[in-house]
Amino acid sequence: MDGPVPSAGVWFGLKTFLFICFFVLIRASLPRPRYDQLMSFGWKVCLPLSLANLVVTGAWILMMKK
């Protein structure tokens, strides 16, 4: 047995149903950001973080080679 129910198919179906319900609940309860808010987040937060990640990773790789 894979879980607390007798059949693996039933267990898989139950887990899938619970995850779908969870995601629907989260999507329905959180507000959707507007397009301008997403663009602002991307340019002001995500781009600097990704560039910092690139620099730190490059420096780490160069330091590990020596």
Predicted model as a PDB file, atoms N, CA, C, CB and O in Angstrom, pLDDT in the B-factor column:
MODEL        1                                                                  
ATOM      1  N   MET A   1       0.836  -1.197   0.000  1.00 49.00           N  
ATOM      2  CA  MET A   1       0.000   0.000   0.000  1.00 49.00           C  
ATOM      3  C   MET A   1       0.876   1.255   0.000  1.00 49.00           C  
ATOM      4  CB  MET A   1      -0.949   0.002   1.223  1.00 49.00           C  
ATOM      5  O   MET A   1       1.901   1.314   0.679  1.00 49.00           O  
ATOM      6  N   ASP A   2       0.452   2.252  -0.774  1.00 53.00           N  
ATOM      7  CA  ASP A   2       1.216   3.481  -0.877  1.00 53.00           C  
ATOM      8  C   ASP A   2       0.777   4.542   0.115  1.00 53.00           C  
ATOM      9  CB  ASP A   2       1.113   4.022  -2.259  1.00 53.00           C  
ATOM     10  O   ASP A   2       1.543   5.457   0.416  1.00 53.00           O  
ATOM     11  N   GLY A   3      -0.404   4.441   0.614  1.00 55.00           N  
ATOM     12  CA  GLY A   3      -0.899   5.473   1.511  1.00 55.00           C  
ATOM     13  C   GLY A   3      -1.965   4.931   2.425  1.00 55.00           C  
ATOM     14  O   GLY A   3      -2.119   3.718   2.567  1.00 55.00           O  
ATOM     15  N   PRO A   4      -2.705   5.833   3.050  1.00 62.00           N  
ATOM     16  CA  PRO A   4      -3.719   5.395   4.010  1.00 62.00           C  
ATOM     17  C   PRO A   4      -4.976   4.828   3.355  1.00 62.00           C  
ATOM     18  CB  PRO A   4      -4.098   6.542   4.896  1.00 62.00           C  
ATOM     19  O   PRO A   4      -5.842   4.309   4.060  1.00 62.00           O  
ATOM     20  N   VAL A   5      -5.104   4.910   2.047  1.00 54.00           N  
ATOM     21  CA  VAL A   5      -6.259   4.340   1.357  1.00 54.00           C  
ATOM     22  C   VAL A   5      -5.818   3.085   0.617  1.00 54.00           C  
ATOM     23  CB  VAL A   5      -6.896   5.371   0.373  1.00 54.00           C  
ATOM     24  O   VAL A   5      -4.635   2.958   0.301  1.00 54.00           O  
ATOM     25  N   PRO A   6      -6.716   2.161   0.329  1.00 66.00           N  
ATOM     26  CA  PRO A   6      -6.321   0.864  -0.206  1.00 66.00           C  
ATOM     27  C   PRO A   6      -5.649   0.898  -1.578  1.00 66.00           C  
ATOM     28  CB  PRO A   6      -7.508   0.002  -0.284  1.00 66.00           C  
ATOM     29  O   PRO A   6      -4.756   0.088  -1.827  1.00 66.00           O  
ATOM     30  N   SER A   7      -6.031   1.778  -2.453  1.00 78.00           N  
ATOM     31  CA  SER A   7      -5.535   1.730  -3.818  1.00 78.00           C  
ATOM     32  C   SER A   7      -4.615   2.911  -4.114  1.00 78.00           C  
ATOM     33  CB  SER A   7      -6.697   1.712  -4.801  1.00 78.00           C  
ATOM     34  O   SER A   7      -4.838   4.023  -3.636  1.00 78.00           O  
ATOM     35  N   ALA A   8      -3.569   2.650  -4.918  1.00 76.00           N  
ATOM     36  CA  ALA A   8      -2.650   3.723  -5.297  1.00 76.00           C  
ATOM     37  C   ALA A   8      -3.357   4.756  -6.170  1.00 76.00           C  
ATOM     38  CB  ALA A   8      -1.428   3.149  -6.037  1.00 76.00           C  
ATOM     39  O   ALA A   8      -3.068   5.949  -6.075  1.00 76.00           O  
ATOM     40  N   GLY A   9      -4.284   4.307  -7.020  1.00 82.00           N  
ATOM     41  CA  GLY A   9      -5.024   5.240  -7.867  1.00 82.00           C  
ATOM     42  C   GLY A   9      -5.910   6.173  -7.057  1.00 82.00           C  
ATOM     43  O   GLY A   9      -6.022   7.360  -7.364  1.00 82.00           O  
ATOM     44  N   VAL A  10      -6.534   5.632  -6.025  1.00 84.00           N  
ATOM     45  CA  VAL A  10      -7.382   6.462  -5.155  1.00 84.00           C  
ATOM     46  C   VAL A  10      -6.524   7.457  -4.393  1.00 84.00           C  
ATOM     47  CB  VAL A  10      -8.191   5.584  -4.166  1.00 84.00           C  
ATOM     48  O   VAL A  10      -6.899   8.622  -4.257  1.00 84.00           O  
ATOM     49  N   TRP A  11      -5.391   7.018  -3.900  1.00 83.00           N  
ATOM     50  CA  TRP A  11      -4.476   7.906  -3.166  1.00 83.00           C  
ATOM     51  C   TRP A  11      -3.988   9.032  -4.072  1.00 83.00           C  
ATOM     52  CB  TRP A  11      -3.270   7.110  -2.608  1.00 83.00           C  
ATOM     53  O   TRP A  11      -3.954  10.189  -3.652  1.00 83.00           O  
ATOM     54  N   PHE A  12      -3.608   8.706  -5.316  1.00 88.00           N  
ATOM     55  CA  PHE A  12      -3.170   9.713  -6.271  1.00 88.00           C  
ATOM     56  C   PHE A  12      -4.289  10.701  -6.580  1.00 88.00           C  
ATOM     57  CB  PHE A  12      -2.684   9.049  -7.554  1.00 88.00           C  
ATOM     58  O   PHE A  12      -4.054  11.908  -6.621  1.00 88.00           O  
ATOM     59  N   GLY A  13      -5.499  10.201  -6.798  1.00 90.00           N  
ATOM     60  CA  GLY A  13      -6.640  11.071  -7.075  1.00 90.00           C  
ATOM     61  C   GLY A  13      -6.954  12.000  -5.918  1.00 90.00           C  
ATOM     62  O   GLY A  13      -7.279  13.169  -6.127  1.00 90.00           O  
ATOM     63  N   LEU A  14      -6.858  11.485  -4.694  1.00 90.00           N  
ATOM     64  CA  LEU A  14      -7.124  12.302  -3.504  1.00 90.00           C  
ATOM     65  C   LEU A  14      -6.086  13.409  -3.361  1.00 90.00           C  
ATOM     66  CB  LEU A  14      -7.136  11.425  -2.240  1.00 90.00           C  
ATOM     67  O   LEU A  14      -6.435  14.558  -3.090  1.00 90.00           O  
ATOM     68  N   LYS A  15      -4.824  13.072  -3.541  1.00 93.00           N  
ATOM     69  CA  LYS A  15      -3.775  14.093  -3.443  1.00 93.00           C  
ATOM     70  C   LYS A  15      -3.927  15.143  -4.539  1.00 93.00           C  
ATOM     71  CB  LYS A  15      -2.384  13.445  -3.527  1.00 93.00           C  
ATOM     72  O   LYS A  15      -3.766  16.337  -4.285  1.00 93.00           O  
ATOM     73  N   THR A  16      -4.234  14.705  -5.743  1.00 96.00           N  
ATOM     74  CA  THR A  16      -4.424  15.648  -6.849  1.00 96.00           C  
ATOM     75  C   THR A  16      -5.589  16.585  -6.568  1.00 96.00           C  
ATOM     76  CB  THR A  16      -4.660  14.895  -8.164  1.00 96.00           C  
ATOM     77  O   THR A  16      -5.483  17.791  -6.789  1.00 96.00           O  
ATOM     78  N   PHE A  17      -6.691  16.043  -6.086  1.00 96.00           N  
ATOM     79  CA  PHE A  17      -7.864  16.855  -5.761  1.00 96.00           C  
ATOM     80  C   PHE A  17      -7.533  17.876  -4.679  1.00 96.00           C  
ATOM     81  CB  PHE A  17      -9.029  15.962  -5.307  1.00 96.00           C  
ATOM     82  O   PHE A  17      -7.938  19.034  -4.782  1.00 96.00           O  
ATOM     83  N   LEU A  18      -6.807  17.468  -3.646  1.00 96.00           N  
ATOM     84  CA  LEU A  18      -6.465  18.389  -2.557  1.00 96.00           C  
ATOM     85  C   LEU A  18      -5.544  19.509  -3.042  1.00 96.00           C  
ATOM     86  CB  LEU A  18      -5.797  17.625  -1.404  1.00 96.00           C  
ATOM     87  O   LEU A  18      -5.718  20.663  -2.651  1.00 96.00           O  
ATOM     88  N   PHE A  19      -4.567  19.180  -3.891  1.00 97.00           N  
ATOM     89  CA  PHE A  19      -3.683  20.221  -4.409  1.00 97.00           C  
ATOM     90  C   PHE A  19      -4.439  21.190  -5.313  1.00 97.00           C  
ATOM     91  CB  PHE A  19      -2.516  19.595  -5.172  1.00 97.00           C  
ATOM     92  O   PHE A  19      -4.195  22.396  -5.260  1.00 97.00           O  
ATOM     93  N   ILE A  20      -5.336  20.692  -6.127  1.00 97.00           N  
ATOM     94  CA  ILE A  20      -6.125  21.572  -6.994  1.00 97.00           C  
ATOM     95  C   ILE A  20      -6.995  22.501  -6.147  1.00 97.00           C  
ATOM     96  CB  ILE A  20      -7.007  20.740  -7.962  1.00 97.00           C  
ATOM     97  O   ILE A  20      -7.075  23.698  -6.420  1.00 97.00           O  
ATOM     98  N   CYS A  21      -7.644  21.949  -5.119  1.00 96.00           N  
ATOM     99  CA  CYS A  21      -8.457  22.786  -4.219  1.00 96.00           C  
ATOM    100  C   CYS A  21      -7.605  23.848  -3.543  1.00 96.00           C  
ATOM    101  CB  CYS A  21      -9.153  21.921  -3.156  1.00 96.00           C  
ATOM    102  O   CYS A  21      -8.031  24.995  -3.413  1.00 96.00           O  
ATOM    103  N   PHE A  22      -6.401  23.474  -3.109  1.00 96.00           N  
ATOM    104  CA  PHE A  22      -5.508  24.431  -2.456  1.00 96.00           C  
ATOM    105  C   PHE A  22      -5.136  25.561  -3.404  1.00 96.00           C  
ATOM    106  CB  PHE A  22      -4.241  23.728  -1.952  1.00 96.00           C  
ATOM    107  O   PHE A  22      -5.188  26.728  -3.018  1.00 96.00           O  
ATOM    108  N   PHE A  23      -4.761  25.236  -4.645  1.00 95.00           N  
ATOM    109  CA  PHE A  23      -4.371  26.268  -5.594  1.00 95.00           C  
ATOM    110  C   PHE A  23      -5.543  27.156  -5.988  1.00 95.00           C  
ATOM    111  CB  PHE A  23      -3.771  25.636  -6.826  1.00 95.00           C  
ATOM    112  O   PHE A  23      -5.364  28.360  -6.170  1.00 95.00           O  
ATOM    113  N   VAL A  24      -6.724  26.596  -6.121  1.00 95.00           N  
ATOM    114  CA  VAL A  24      -7.909  27.402  -6.433  1.00 95.00           C  
ATOM    115  C   VAL A  24      -8.214  28.345  -5.273  1.00 95.00           C  
ATOM    116  CB  VAL A  24      -9.134  26.494  -6.730  1.00 95.00           C  
ATOM    117  O   VAL A  24      -8.558  29.506  -5.497  1.00 95.00           O  
ATOM    118  N   LEU A  25      -8.094  27.870  -4.054  1.00 95.00           N  
ATOM    119  CA  LEU A  25      -8.341  28.704  -2.880  1.00 95.00           C  
ATOM    120  C   LEU A  25      -7.340  29.857  -2.804  1.00 95.00           C  
ATOM    121  CB  LEU A  25      -8.271  27.858  -1.601  1.00 95.00           C  
ATOM    122  O   LEU A  25      -7.722  30.996  -2.535  1.00 95.00           O  
ATOM    123  N   ILE A  26      -6.076  29.567  -3.037  1.00 94.00           N  
ATOM    124  CA  ILE A  26      -5.058  30.619  -3.011  1.00 94.00           C  
ATOM    125  C   ILE A  26      -5.317  31.642  -4.108  1.00 94.00           C  
ATOM    126  CB  ILE A  26      -3.653  30.016  -3.169  1.00 94.00           C  
ATOM    127  O   ILE A  26      -5.238  32.847  -3.869  1.00 94.00           O  
ATOM    128  N   ARG A  27      -5.625  31.164  -5.312  1.00 91.00           N  
ATOM    129  CA  ARG A  27      -5.853  32.092  -6.426  1.00 91.00           C  
ATOM    130  C   ARG A  27      -7.090  32.956  -6.184  1.00 91.00           C  
ATOM    131  CB  ARG A  27      -6.006  31.317  -7.745  1.00 91.00           C  
ATOM    132  O   ARG A  27      -7.102  34.130  -6.554  1.00 91.00           O  
ATOM    133  N   ALA A  28      -8.114  32.400  -5.577  1.00 92.00           N  
ATOM    134  CA  ALA A  28      -9.344  33.164  -5.348  1.00 92.00           C  
ATOM    135  C   ALA A  28      -9.191  34.158  -4.202  1.00 92.00           C  
ATOM    136  CB  ALA A  28     -10.503  32.218  -5.058  1.00 92.00           C  
ATOM    137  O   ALA A  28      -9.877  35.180  -4.185  1.00 92.00           O  
ATOM    138  N   SER A  29      -8.310  33.884  -3.247  1.00 94.00           N  
ATOM    139  CA  SER A  29      -8.237  34.742  -2.068  1.00 94.00           C  
ATOM    140  C   SER A  29      -7.182  35.840  -2.189  1.00 94.00           C  
ATOM    141  CB  SER A  29      -7.952  33.907  -0.851  1.00 94.00           C  
ATOM    142  O   SER A  29      -7.257  36.833  -1.465  1.00 94.00           O  
ATOM    143  N   LEU A  30      -6.205  35.691  -3.081  1.00 91.00           N  
ATOM    144  CA  LEU A  30      -5.191  36.725  -3.236  1.00 91.00           C  
ATOM    145  C   LEU A  30      -5.545  37.647  -4.392  1.00 91.00           C  
ATOM    146  CB  LEU A  30      -3.811  36.099  -3.457  1.00 91.00           C  
ATOM    147  O   LEU A  30      -6.034  37.188  -5.424  1.00 91.00           O  
ATOM    148  N   PRO A  31      -5.301  38.950  -4.228  1.00 89.00           N  
ATOM    149  CA  PRO A  31      -5.607  39.871  -5.324  1.00 89.00           C  
ATOM    150  C   PRO A  31      -4.606  39.707  -6.464  1.00 89.00           C  
ATOM    151  CB  PRO A  31      -5.606  41.325  -4.822  1.00 89.00           C  
ATOM    152  O   PRO A  31      -3.440  39.379  -6.243  1.00 89.00           O  
ATOM    153  N   ARG A  32      -5.081  39.941  -7.684  1.00 89.00           N  
ATOM    154  CA  ARG A  32      -4.197  39.869  -8.844  1.00 89.00           C  
ATOM    155  C   ARG A  32      -3.495  41.205  -9.029  1.00 89.00           C  
ATOM    156  CB  ARG A  32      -4.985  39.485 -10.121  1.00 89.00           C  
ATOM    157  O   ARG A  32      -4.136  42.254  -8.955  1.00 89.00           O  
ATOM    158  N   PRO A  33      -2.185  41.184  -9.270  1.00 89.00           N  
ATOM    159  CA  PRO A  33      -1.499  42.455  -9.527  1.00 89.00           C  
ATOM    160  C   PRO A  33      -1.822  42.976 -10.931  1.00 89.00           C  
ATOM    161  CB  PRO A  33       0.026  42.285  -9.362  1.00 89.00           C  
ATOM    162  O   PRO A  33      -2.058  42.203 -11.859  1.00 89.00           O  
ATOM    163  N   ARG A  34      -1.826  44.293 -11.059  1.00 94.00           N  
ATOM    164  CA  ARG A  34      -2.043  44.900 -12.367  1.00 94.00           C  
ATOM    165  C   ARG A  34      -0.784  44.766 -13.213  1.00 94.00           C  
ATOM    166  CB  ARG A  34      -2.446  46.383 -12.224  1.00 94.00           C  
ATOM    167  O   ARG A  34       0.290  44.463 -12.693  1.00 94.00           O  
ATOM    168  N   TYR A  35      -0.918  44.992 -14.515  1.00 95.00           N  
ATOM    169  CA  TYR A  35       0.199  44.846 -15.440  1.00 95.00           C  
ATOM    170  C   TYR A  35       1.340  45.803 -15.090  1.00 95.00           C  
ATOM    171  CB  TYR A  35      -0.269  45.090 -16.875  1.00 95.00           C  
ATOM    172  O   TYR A  35       2.508  45.417 -15.140  1.00 95.00           O  
ATOM    173  N   ASP A  36       1.011  47.036 -14.738  1.00 96.00           N  
ATOM    174  CA  ASP A  36       2.056  48.004 -14.410  1.00 96.00           C  
ATOM    175  C   ASP A  36       2.778  47.620 -13.123  1.00 96.00           C  
ATOM    176  CB  ASP A  36       1.460  49.408 -14.278  1.00 96.00           C  
ATOM    177  O   ASP A  36       3.970  47.891 -12.977  1.00 96.00           O  
ATOM    178  N   GLN A  37       2.068  46.991 -12.188  1.00 94.00           N  
ATOM    179  CA  GLN A  37       2.717  46.527 -10.956  1.00 94.00           C  
ATOM    180  C   GLN A  37       3.679  45.375 -11.257  1.00 94.00           C  
ATOM    181  CB  GLN A  37       1.658  46.081  -9.919  1.00 94.00           C  
ATOM    182  O   GLN A  37       4.766  45.307 -10.683  1.00 94.00           O  
ATOM    183  N   LEU A  38       3.285  44.482 -12.146  1.00 94.00           N  
ATOM    184  CA  LEU A  38       4.175  43.381 -12.526  1.00 94.00           C  
ATOM    185  C   LEU A  38       5.426  43.899 -13.225  1.00 94.00           C  
ATOM    186  CB  LEU A  38       3.442  42.391 -13.434  1.00 94.00           C  
ATOM    187  O   LEU A  38       6.533  43.439 -12.944  1.00 94.00           O  
ATOM    188  N   MET A  39       5.252  44.850 -14.129  1.00 97.00           N  
ATOM    189  CA  MET A  39       6.401  45.411 -14.842  1.00 97.00           C  
ATOM    190  C   MET A  39       7.338  46.140 -13.882  1.00 97.00           C  
ATOM    191  CB  MET A  39       5.931  46.369 -15.948  1.00 97.00           C  
ATOM    192  O   MET A  39       8.558  46.028 -13.997  1.00 97.00           O  
ATOM    193  N   SER A  40       6.773  46.877 -12.947  1.00 96.00           N  
ATOM    194  CA  SER A  40       7.585  47.584 -11.969  1.00 96.00           C  
ATOM    195  C   SER A  40       8.360  46.603 -11.097  1.00 96.00           C  
ATOM    196  CB  SER A  40       6.709  48.486 -11.102  1.00 96.00           C  
ATOM    197  O   SER A  40       9.540  46.819 -10.819  1.00 96.00           O  
ATOM    198  N   PHE A  41       7.704  45.528 -10.666  1.00 95.00           N  
ATOM    199  CA  PHE A  41       8.372  44.497  -9.859  1.00 95.00           C  
ATOM    200  C   PHE A  41       9.501  43.846 -10.648  1.00 95.00           C  
ATOM    201  CB  PHE A  41       7.360  43.425  -9.399  1.00 95.00           C  
ATOM    202  O   PHE A  41      10.580  43.600 -10.108  1.00 95.00           O  
ATOM    203  N   GLY A  42       9.254  43.571 -11.913  1.00 96.00           N  
ATOM    204  CA  GLY A  42      10.269  42.937 -12.742  1.00 96.00           C  
ATOM    205  C   GLY A  42      11.502  43.804 -12.924  1.00 96.00           C  
ATOM    206  O   GLY A  42      12.627  43.321 -12.797  1.00 96.00           O  
ATOM    207  N   TRP A  43      11.300  45.082 -13.219  1.00 97.00           N  
ATOM    208  CA  TRP A  43      12.432  45.963 -13.474  1.00 97.00           C  
ATOM    209  C   TRP A  43      13.134  46.403 -12.201  1.00 97.00           C  
ATOM    210  CB  TRP A  43      11.977  47.169 -14.236  1.00 97.00           C  
ATOM    211  O   TRP A  43      14.360  46.506 -12.177  1.00 97.00           O  
ATOM    212  N   LYS A  44      12.374  46.666 -11.141  1.00 97.00           N  
ATOM    213  CA  LYS A  44      12.969  47.226  -9.926  1.00 97.00           C  
ATOM    214  C   LYS A  44      13.465  46.178  -8.947  1.00 97.00           C  
ATOM    215  CB  LYS A  44      11.977  48.098  -9.240  1.00 97.00           C  
ATOM    216  O   LYS A  44      14.342  46.473  -8.135  1.00 97.00           O  
ATOM    217  N   VAL A  45      12.934  44.966  -8.996  1.00 97.00           N  
ATOM    218  CA  VAL A  45      13.313  43.930  -8.028  1.00 97.00           C  
ATOM    219  C   VAL A  45      13.996  42.750  -8.707  1.00 97.00           C  
ATOM    220  CB  VAL A  45      12.084  43.445  -7.264  1.00 97.00           C  
ATOM    221  O   VAL A  45      15.115  42.387  -8.344  1.00 97.00           O  
ATOM    222  N   CYS A  46      13.329  42.151  -9.689  1.00 97.00           N  
ATOM    223  CA  CYS A  46      13.844  40.910 -10.285  1.00 97.00           C  
ATOM    224  C   CYS A  46      15.130  41.131 -11.080  1.00 97.00           C  
ATOM    225  CB  CYS A  46      12.790  40.295 -11.190  1.00 97.00           C  
ATOM    226  O   CYS A  46      16.057  40.328 -10.973  1.00 97.00           O  
ATOM    227  N   LEU A  47      15.207  42.197 -11.871  1.00 97.00           N  
ATOM    228  CA  LEU A  47      16.401  42.436 -12.671  1.00 97.00           C  
ATOM    229  C   LEU A  47      17.630  42.698 -11.800  1.00 97.00           C  
ATOM    230  CB  LEU A  47      16.172  43.610 -13.607  1.00 97.00           C  
ATOM    231  O   LEU A  47      18.664  42.079 -12.047  1.00 97.00           O  
ATOM    232  N   PRO A  48      17.580  43.581 -10.792  1.00 97.00           N  
ATOM    233  CA  PRO A  48      18.768  43.745  -9.949  1.00 97.00           C  
ATOM    234  C   PRO A  48      19.159  42.472  -9.190  1.00 97.00           C  
ATOM    235  CB  PRO A  48      18.532  44.860  -8.961  1.00 97.00           C  
ATOM    236  O   PRO A  48      20.346  42.193  -9.023  1.00 97.00           O  
ATOM    237  N   LEU A  49      18.172  41.706  -8.734  1.00 98.00           N  
ATOM    238  CA  LEU A  49      18.493  40.456  -8.046  1.00 98.00           C  
ATOM    239  C   LEU A  49      19.161  39.454  -8.977  1.00 98.00           C  
ATOM    240  CB  LEU A  49      17.235  39.846  -7.450  1.00 98.00           C  
ATOM    241  O   LEU A  49      20.107  38.775  -8.579  1.00 98.00           O  
ATOM    242  N   SER A  50      18.680  39.358 -10.204  1.00 98.00           N  
ATOM    243  CA  SER A  50      19.288  38.415 -11.143  1.00 98.00           C  
ATOM    244  C   SER A  50      20.695  38.849 -11.528  1.00 98.00           C  
ATOM    245  CB  SER A  50      18.424  38.279 -12.395  1.00 98.00           C  
ATOM    246  O   SER A  50      21.576  38.003 -11.679  1.00 98.00           O  
ATOM    247  N   LEU A  51      20.925  40.148 -11.690  1.00 98.00           N  
ATOM    248  CA  LEU A  51      22.274  40.616 -11.994  1.00 98.00           C  
ATOM    249  C   LEU A  51      23.217  40.395 -10.820  1.00 98.00           C  
ATOM    250  CB  LEU A  51      22.250  42.091 -12.371  1.00 98.00           C  
ATOM    251  O   LEU A  51      24.374  40.027 -11.023  1.00 98.00           O  
ATOM    252  N   ALA A  52      22.748  40.610  -9.608  1.00 98.00           N  
ATOM    253  CA  ALA A  52      23.565  40.337  -8.423  1.00 98.00           C  
ATOM    254  C   ALA A  52      23.875  38.849  -8.319  1.00 98.00           C  
ATOM    255  CB  ALA A  52      22.851  40.821  -7.148  1.00 98.00           C  
ATOM    256  O   ALA A  52      24.995  38.472  -7.974  1.00 98.00           O  
ATOM    257  N   ASN A  53      22.904  38.013  -8.612  1.00 98.00           N  
ATOM    258  CA  ASN A  53      23.116  36.571  -8.600  1.00 98.00           C  
ATOM    259  C   ASN A  53      24.171  36.183  -9.627  1.00 98.00           C  
ATOM    260  CB  ASN A  53      21.801  35.826  -8.877  1.00 98.00           C  
ATOM    261  O   ASN A  53      25.026  35.343  -9.348  1.00 98.00           O  
ATOM    262  N   LEU A  54      24.121  36.781 -10.802  1.00 98.00           N  
ATOM    263  CA  LEU A  54      25.097  36.500 -11.853  1.00 98.00           C  
ATOM    264  C   LEU A  54      26.509  36.884 -11.411  1.00 98.00           C  
ATOM    265  CB  LEU A  54      24.725  37.249 -13.139  1.00 98.00           C  
ATOM    266  O   LEU A  54      27.454  36.123 -11.619  1.00 98.00           O  
ATOM    267  N   VAL A  55      26.653  38.052 -10.808  1.00 98.00           N  
ATOM    268  CA  VAL A  55      27.968  38.520 -10.361  1.00 98.00           C  
ATOM    269  C   VAL A  55      28.502  37.647  -9.223  1.00 98.00           C  
ATOM    270  CB  VAL A  55      27.887  39.991  -9.907  1.00 98.00           C  
ATOM    271  O   VAL A  55      29.669  37.255  -9.235  1.00 98.00           O  
ATOM    272  N   VAL A  56      27.659  37.346  -8.252  1.00 98.00           N  
ATOM    273  CA  VAL A  56      28.092  36.528  -7.115  1.00 98.00           C  
ATOM    274  C   VAL A  56      28.457  35.122  -7.570  1.00 98.00           C  
ATOM    275  CB  VAL A  56      26.992  36.467  -6.041  1.00 98.00           C  
ATOM    276  O   VAL A  56      29.460  34.571  -7.117  1.00 98.00           O  
ATOM    277  N   THR A  57      27.670  34.537  -8.448  1.00 97.00           N  
ATOM    278  CA  THR A  57      27.970  33.196  -8.948  1.00 97.00           C  
ATOM    279  C   THR A  57      29.262  33.187  -9.745  1.00 97.00           C  
ATOM    280  CB  THR A  57      26.820  32.676  -9.810  1.00 97.00           C  
ATOM    281  O   THR A  57      30.074  32.274  -9.593  1.00 97.00           O  
ATOM    282  N   GLY A  58      29.467  34.185 -10.590  1.00 96.00           N  
ATOM    283  CA  GLY A  58      30.716  34.283 -11.336  1.00 96.00           C  
ATOM    284  C   GLY A  58      31.924  34.437 -10.429  1.00 96.00           C  
ATOM    285  O   GLY A  58      32.954  33.799 -10.650  1.00 96.00           O  
ATOM    286  N   ALA A  59      31.805  35.279  -9.411  1.00 96.00           N  
ATOM    287  CA  ALA A  59      32.910  35.463  -8.461  1.00 96.00           C  
ATOM    288  C   ALA A  59      33.177  34.163  -7.701  1.00 96.00           C  
ATOM    289  CB  ALA A  59      32.592  36.613  -7.466  1.00 96.00           C  
ATOM    290  O   ALA A  59      34.334  33.810  -7.471  1.00 96.00           O  
ATOM    291  N   TRP A  60      32.138  33.461  -7.316  1.00 96.00           N  
ATOM    292  CA  TRP A  60      32.287  32.188  -6.591  1.00 96.00           C  
ATOM    293  C   TRP A  60      33.019  31.159  -7.461  1.00 96.00           C  
ATOM    294  CB  TRP A  60      30.895  31.637  -6.162  1.00 96.00           C  
ATOM    295  O   TRP A  60      33.916  30.464  -6.984  1.00 96.00           O  
ATOM    296  N   ILE A  61      32.639  31.069  -8.718  1.00 95.00           N  
ATOM    297  CA  ILE A  61      33.288  30.123  -9.627  1.00 95.00           C  
ATOM    298  C   ILE A  61      34.749  30.480  -9.825  1.00 95.00           C  
ATOM    299  CB  ILE A  61      32.569  30.092 -10.977  1.00 95.00           C  
ATOM    300  O   ILE A  61      35.606  29.596  -9.826  1.00 95.00           O  
ATOM    301  N   LEU A  62      35.050  31.769  -9.992  1.00 94.00           N  
ATOM    302  CA  LEU A  62      36.462  32.181 -10.144  1.00 94.00           C  
ATOM    303  C   LEU A  62      37.270  31.897  -8.890  1.00 94.00           C  
ATOM    304  CB  LEU A  62      36.550  33.671 -10.480  1.00 94.00           C  
ATOM    305  O   LEU A  62      38.432  31.501  -8.985  1.00 94.00           O  
ATOM    306  N   MET A  63      36.680  32.092  -7.717  1.00 94.00           N  
ATOM    307  CA  MET A  63      37.393  31.826  -6.468  1.00 94.00           C  
ATOM    308  C   MET A  63      37.624  30.333  -6.269  1.00 94.00           C  
ATOM    309  CB  MET A  63      36.617  32.398  -5.283  1.00 94.00           C  
ATOM    310  O   MET A  63      38.645  29.947  -5.700  1.00 94.00           O  
ATOM    311  N   MET A  64      36.718  29.497  -6.714  1.00 93.00           N  
ATOM    312  CA  MET A  64      36.860  28.055  -6.534  1.00 93.00           C  
ATOM    313  C   MET A  64      37.888  27.442  -7.483  1.00 93.00           C  
ATOM    314  CB  MET A  64      35.522  27.380  -6.732  1.00 93.00           C  
ATOM    315  O   MET A  64      38.421  26.368  -7.202  1.00 93.00           O  
ATOM    316  N   LYS A  65      38.174  28.109  -8.600  1.00 88.00           N  
ATOM    317  CA  LYS A  65      39.157  27.599  -9.548  1.00 88.00           C  
ATOM    318  C   LYS A  65      40.580  27.729  -9.010  1.00 88.00           C  
ATOM    319  CB  LYS A  65      39.033  28.335 -10.874  1.00 88.00           C  
ATOM    320  O   LYS A  65      41.452  26.938  -9.370  1.00 88.00           O  
ATOM    321  N   LYS A  66      40.819  28.714  -8.155  1.00 75.00           N  
ATOM    322  CA  LYS A  66      42.171  28.954  -7.668  1.00 75.00           C  
ATOM    323  C   LYS A  66      42.540  28.066  -6.518  1.00 75.00           C  
ATOM    324  CB  LYS A  66      42.326  30.372  -7.263  1.00 75.00           C  
ATOM    325  O   LYS A  66      43.654  28.156  -6.001  1.00 75.00           O  
TER     326      LYS A  66                                                      
ENDMDL                                                                          
END                                                                             
